[in-house]
Amino acid sequence: MIAAPSLCVVVPAHQAEADIGACVDAIAAAGFGLAEILVVDDGSRDATGQIARGRGVRVVRNETPLRPARARNAGVAETSSDIVVFVDADVLIAPGARDRILDFFARHPDHVAIFGSYDAHPPASQRAVSRYRNLLHHWVHQTSRPDAATFWTGFGAVRRAAFEAAGGLDPAWEDIEDVELGLRMSADGGRIRLDRELLCTHLKDWTIGGMMRTDRRGRAVPWTRLLGSGRTGTGDLNLTGPRRFSALLVAAFPLAVLTGIFWWPALLVALALVAGFVALNAAFLAFLARAGGIGLAVRAVFYHALHNAAALAGYAQVQLFERLRPAR
């Protein structure tokens, strides 16, 4: 009988004392042994490391924060397992995840990685904007193609050989370093699966400001750079046609309102833009109504417009200020 491949879960954690205990408990409840769990305490000044050690798992510490890409690479270097499972410190993975990951790799020897999705049940105690943001992530992954070209370290597993052959995570692409790793592995012929049933709960409680900063600086800016490099194209995840057209409607709305100050028929155009935006995102808004109630769906029109505005701002930043910057 061929022995099952070994696994190790790497959890990078910075200032995560509020969530790390529940995160480790969920990993153990998902079938992983405590000896298979490694927490990388990335320069925390709170009790992150002590709480993790108290759960009986191994902890390695970076005295100064290295940020997630380097922290994950450092964690992988401390292990020798055949398969590395990445889990964010503010994530609770679902029971049975270990068996599901092992089964997948056993049945798909041609695949180098698999990743999952946030579930449709964010904590009820979260702000409305947090429930919107986490359900948006769920919706995007649930409606994207299972055959992926990218990777996700929020909850994803990768064969060590493929990870090392690709050179690990590149800190130069911090914030989407997992996406960029997936592109490199795909370019080398590795197949990656988005498993819609490999679920986890996200504990992060977003604010509107935090969401917009992340969507602009941590998502739109590096994604635009990737697009400009020609290494990826549009058509999946956050880059489908309807999502790009939604951003254009958001961009046109303030122009119509400003024009309406001097020429009132432009306000009718503004109303038409809102109606078009709602219609274009009707399926997502209907999902939000089912998952979180009508009130959340109504508020999400505003949140989703801000989400698209942040994406536009990031795109414009790269196109106008980086590409037009004179070469030195």
C-alpha positions as CSV (number, residue, x, y, z in Angstrom):
1,M,0.0,0.0,0.0
2,I,1.3,3.5,-0.9
3,A,1.5,5.7,2.1
4,A,-0.6,8.9,2.1
5,P,1.3,12.1,1.6
6,S,2.3,14.0,4.7
7,L,0.6,17.4,5.3
8,C,1.5,20.5,7.3
9,V,-0.6,23.6,7.9
10,V,1.2,26.9,7.9
11,V,-0.6,29.8,9.6
12,P,1.1,33.2,9.4
13,A,-0.1,35.3,12.3
14,H,0.6,39.0,13.2
15,Q,-1.2,40.6,16.1
16,A,-3.8,37.8,15.9
17,E,-4.5,37.1,19.6
18,A,-8.2,37.6,19.1
19,D,-8.5,34.9,16.5
20,I,-5.5,32.5,16.6
21,G,-7.0,30.2,19.3
22,A,-10.2,29.7,17.4
23,C,-8.3,29.3,14.1
24,V,-6.1,26.5,15.5
25,D,-9.0,24.8,17.2
26,A,-10.9,24.7,13.8
27,I,-7.8,23.3,12.0
28,A,-7.6,20.5,14.6
29,A,-11.4,19.9,14.4
30,A,-11.0,19.6,10.6
31,G,-8.9,16.5,11.1
32,F,-5.3,17.8,11.3
33,G,-3.1,16.6,14.2
34,L,-1.5,19.2,16.4
35,A,1.9,18.1,15.2
36,E,0.8,19.0,11.6
37,I,0.1,22.6,12.5
38,L,2.8,25.3,12.4
39,V,2.0,28.9,13.4
40,V,4.5,31.6,12.2
41,D,4.3,34.4,14.8
42,D,5.2,37.3,12.5
43,G,6.6,39.8,15.0
44,S,3.5,40.1,17.1
45,R,3.6,42.2,20.2
46,D,0.5,40.7,21.7
47,A,-0.2,37.2,23.0
48,T,-0.5,35.5,19.6
49,G,2.5,33.1,20.1
50,Q,1.5,32.2,23.7
51,I,-2.1,31.4,22.7
52,A,-0.9,29.2,19.9
53,R,1.6,27.4,22.1
54,G,-1.1,26.9,24.6
55,R,-3.1,25.0,22.0
56,G,-0.2,22.5,21.7
57,V,1.1,23.4,18.2
58,R,4.5,24.4,17.1
59,V,5.3,28.1,16.9
60,V,8.2,29.8,15.1
61,R,8.7,33.5,15.6
62,N,10.0,36.3,13.5
63,E,11.3,39.0,15.8
64,T,10.3,41.7,13.4
65,P,7.3,41.4,11.0
66,L,8.2,40.0,7.6
67,R,4.7,40.3,6.2
68,P,2.6,37.3,4.9
69,A,4.6,36.3,1.9
70,R,8.0,36.0,3.7
71,A,6.2,34.6,6.8
72,R,4.6,31.8,4.7
73,N,7.9,31.0,3.0
74,A,9.6,30.9,6.4
75,G,6.9,28.5,7.6
76,V,7.3,26.2,4.6
77,A,11.1,26.1,5.2
78,E,10.5,24.8,8.7
79,T,8.5,21.8,7.5
80,S,9.2,18.8,5.3
81,S,5.7,17.7,4.4
82,D,4.6,16.6,0.9
83,I,1.7,19.0,0.9
84,V,1.6,22.4,2.5
85,V,-1.8,23.8,3.6
86,F,-2.0,27.6,4.1
87,V,-4.7,29.0,6.4
88,D,-5.0,32.7,7.4
89,A,-5.0,33.4,11.2
90,D,-8.5,34.9,11.0
91,V,-10.1,32.0,9.2
92,L,-12.0,28.9,10.6
93,I,-11.8,26.0,8.2
94,A,-14.7,23.5,8.0
95,P,-14.7,20.0,9.5
96,G,-13.4,17.3,7.2
97,A,-11.0,19.6,5.3
98,R,-8.0,17.3,5.8
99,D,-9.6,14.3,4.3
100,R,-11.0,16.4,1.4
101,I,-7.6,17.7,0.5
102,L,-5.9,14.3,0.7
103,D,-8.7,12.8,-1.4
104,F,-8.3,15.5,-4.0
105,F,-4.6,15.1,-4.4
106,A,-4.9,11.3,-4.5
107,R,-7.5,11.5,-7.3
108,H,-5.8,14.3,-9.2
109,P,-2.1,13.5,-9.5
110,D,-1.9,16.1,-12.4
111,H,-2.9,19.0,-10.1
112,V,-0.4,20.9,-8.1
113,A,-2.8,23.0,-5.9
114,I,-6.3,23.4,-4.6
115,F,-8.0,26.3,-2.9
116,G,-11.4,27.0,-1.4
117,S,-13.7,29.9,-0.6
118,Y,-15.3,31.8,2.3
119,D,-18.6,30.2,3.3
120,A,-22.0,31.9,3.0
121,H,-22.3,32.3,6.8
122,P,-20.1,35.2,8.1
123,P,-20.5,35.9,11.8
124,A,-23.8,37.6,12.5
125,S,-22.0,39.9,14.9
126,Q,-20.0,41.5,12.1
127,R,-20.8,44.9,10.6
128,A,-23.0,45.0,7.5
129,V,-20.0,46.0,5.4
130,S,-18.1,43.0,6.7
131,R,-20.9,40.6,5.8
132,Y,-21.1,42.2,2.4
133,R,-17.4,41.9,1.8
134,N,-17.1,38.3,3.0
135,L,-20.2,37.3,1.0
136,L,-18.7,39.0,-2.1
137,H,-15.6,36.8,-1.8
138,H,-17.9,33.8,-1.5
139,W,-19.9,34.8,-4.5
140,V,-16.9,35.4,-6.7
141,H,-15.3,32.1,-5.9
142,Q,-18.6,30.2,-6.2
143,T,-19.3,31.6,-9.6
144,S,-15.7,31.3,-11.0
145,R,-14.3,28.5,-13.1
146,P,-13.1,25.4,-11.1
147,D,-10.1,25.2,-13.4
148,A,-8.1,28.2,-12.0
149,A,-4.9,29.8,-13.0
150,T,-4.3,31.5,-9.7
151,F,-4.0,30.4,-6.1
152,W,-5.3,31.6,-2.7
153,T,-3.4,31.2,0.6
154,G,-6.5,32.2,2.7
155,F,-7.2,28.5,2.6
156,G,-5.3,26.5,0.0
157,A,-3.0,23.5,-0.4
158,V,-0.1,23.0,-2.7
159,R,2.3,20.2,-3.4
160,R,5.7,21.1,-1.9
161,A,7.6,20.1,-5.0
162,A,5.5,22.6,-7.1
163,F,5.8,25.3,-4.5
164,E,9.6,25.0,-4.4
165,A,10.0,24.6,-8.2
166,A,8.1,27.9,-8.6
167,G,10.4,29.6,-6.1
168,G,7.8,30.1,-3.4
169,L,5.8,33.3,-2.8
170,D,7.4,36.5,-4.1
171,P,7.3,39.3,-1.6
172,A,7.4,41.8,-4.5
173,W,3.8,40.9,-5.1
174,E,2.7,41.3,-1.5
175,D,-1.1,41.4,-1.1
176,I,-1.6,39.2,-4.2
177,E,1.5,37.1,-3.8
178,D,-0.7,34.0,-3.8
179,V,-2.3,35.0,-7.1
180,E,1.1,35.6,-8.7
181,L,2.4,32.2,-7.4
182,G,-0.6,30.5,-9.0
183,L,0.2,32.2,-12.3
184,R,3.8,31.0,-12.2
185,M,2.7,27.4,-11.4
186,S,0.1,27.5,-14.1
187,A,2.7,28.9,-16.6
188,D,4.9,25.9,-15.7
189,G,2.0,23.5,-16.7
190,G,0.6,22.9,-13.2
191,R,-3.1,22.6,-12.8
192,I,-5.0,24.3,-10.0
193,R,-8.5,23.6,-8.7
194,L,-10.9,26.0,-7.1
195,D,-13.0,23.7,-4.9
196,R,-16.3,25.4,-4.1
197,E,-16.9,22.9,-1.2
198,L,-13.6,23.6,0.5
199,L,-15.1,26.2,2.8
200,C,-14.0,28.4,5.7
201,T,-15.4,31.3,7.8
202,H,-13.7,34.7,7.7
203,L,-13.6,36.4,11.1
204,K,-12.3,39.7,10.0
205,D,-14.6,42.6,10.7
206,W,-14.2,45.1,7.9
207,T,-14.7,48.9,8.0
208,I,-15.7,50.9,4.9
209,G,-12.3,52.6,5.0
210,G,-10.4,49.4,5.4
211,M,-12.3,47.8,2.6
212,M,-11.6,50.6,0.2
213,R,-7.9,50.8,1.1
214,T,-7.5,47.0,0.6
215,D,-9.5,47.0,-2.7
216,R,-7.5,49.9,-4.1
217,R,-3.9,49.4,-2.8
218,G,-4.0,45.7,-2.1
219,R,-6.1,44.4,-5.0
220,A,-6.6,46.8,-7.9
221,V,-3.1,48.2,-8.0
222,P,-1.2,44.9,-8.2
223,W,-3.9,43.3,-10.4
224,T,-3.5,46.2,-12.8
225,R,0.2,45.7,-12.8
226,L,-0.3,42.0,-13.6
227,L,-2.6,42.8,-16.4
228,G,-0.1,45.3,-17.8
229,S,2.6,42.6,-17.7
230,G,0.6,40.4,-20.0
231,R,0.8,37.5,-17.5
232,T,-2.9,37.3,-17.0
233,G,-6.0,38.4,-18.7
234,T,-9.6,39.3,-17.9
235,G,-12.5,36.9,-17.7
236,D,-12.4,35.3,-14.3
237,L,-12.6,36.1,-10.6
238,N,-12.9,39.9,-10.2
239,L,-12.2,40.6,-13.9
240,T,-15.3,39.3,-15.7
241,G,-17.1,41.6,-18.2
242,P,-20.1,42.4,-15.9
243,R,-17.7,43.4,-13.1
244,R,-15.7,45.7,-15.3
245,F,-18.8,47.2,-16.8
246,S,-20.1,47.8,-13.2
247,A,-17.0,49.9,-12.6
248,L,-17.6,52.0,-15.7
249,L,-21.2,52.7,-14.5
250,V,-19.8,53.8,-11.1
251,A,-17.3,56.1,-12.8
252,A,-20.0,57.7,-15.0
253,F,-22.4,58.4,-12.0
254,P,-20.7,61.4,-10.4
255,L,-20.2,62.9,-13.8
256,A,-23.9,62.7,-14.5
257,V,-24.8,64.2,-11.1
258,L,-22.4,67.1,-11.6
259,T,-23.7,67.8,-15.0
260,G,-27.3,67.6,-13.5
261,I,-26.5,70.7,-11.5
262,F,-26.4,72.7,-14.7
263,W,-28.6,70.6,-16.9
264,W,-31.4,68.7,-15.1
265,P,-31.9,65.9,-17.7
266,A,-28.5,64.6,-16.7
267,L,-30.0,63.5,-13.4
268,L,-32.2,61.1,-15.3
269,V,-29.1,59.7,-16.7
270,A,-27.7,59.3,-13.2
271,L,-30.9,57.4,-12.2
272,A,-30.5,55.2,-15.3
273,L,-26.9,54.5,-14.3
274,V,-28.0,53.4,-10.8
275,A,-30.7,51.2,-12.3
276,G,-28.2,49.7,-14.7
277,F,-25.8,49.0,-11.9
278,V,-28.5,47.2,-9.9
279,A,-29.6,45.2,-12.9
280,L,-26.1,44.2,-13.8
281,N,-25.5,43.0,-10.2
282,A,-29.0,41.6,-9.7
283,A,-27.9,38.0,-9.2
284,F,-25.3,39.0,-6.6
285,L,-27.8,41.3,-4.8
286,A,-30.4,38.5,-4.8
287,F,-27.9,36.2,-3.3
288,L,-27.2,38.7,-0.5
289,A,-30.9,39.0,0.2
290,R,-31.1,35.2,0.6
291,A,-28.0,35.0,2.7
292,G,-28.3,38.2,4.8
293,G,-31.7,39.7,4.3
294,I,-33.2,42.4,2.2
295,G,-31.6,45.1,4.4
296,L,-28.2,43.8,3.7
297,A,-28.9,43.7,-0.1
298,V,-30.1,47.3,-0.1
299,R,-27.1,48.6,1.8
300,A,-24.8,46.5,-0.4
301,V,-25.7,48.6,-3.5
302,F,-23.8,51.4,-1.8
303,Y,-21.0,49.1,-0.5
304,H,-20.6,47.5,-4.0
305,A,-20.4,50.9,-5.6
306,L,-17.6,51.9,-3.2
307,H,-15.9,48.6,-3.9
308,N,-15.9,49.4,-7.6
309,A,-14.8,52.9,-7.1
310,A,-11.8,51.7,-5.1
311,A,-11.0,49.3,-8.0
312,L,-11.2,52.2,-10.5
313,A,-8.9,54.4,-8.3
314,G,-6.3,51.6,-8.2
315,Y,-6.5,51.1,-11.9
316,A,-6.2,54.8,-12.6
317,Q,-3.2,55.1,-10.2
318,V,-1.3,52.6,-12.2
319,Q,-2.3,53.8,-15.6
320,L,-1.9,57.5,-15.0
321,F,0.9,57.8,-12.5
322,E,3.0,54.7,-13.0
323,R,2.9,54.0,-16.7
324,L,3.3,57.7,-17.6
325,R,6.2,58.2,-15.2
326,P,9.3,58.9,-17.2
327,A,11.9,56.1,-17.2
328,R,15.0,56.8,-15.3
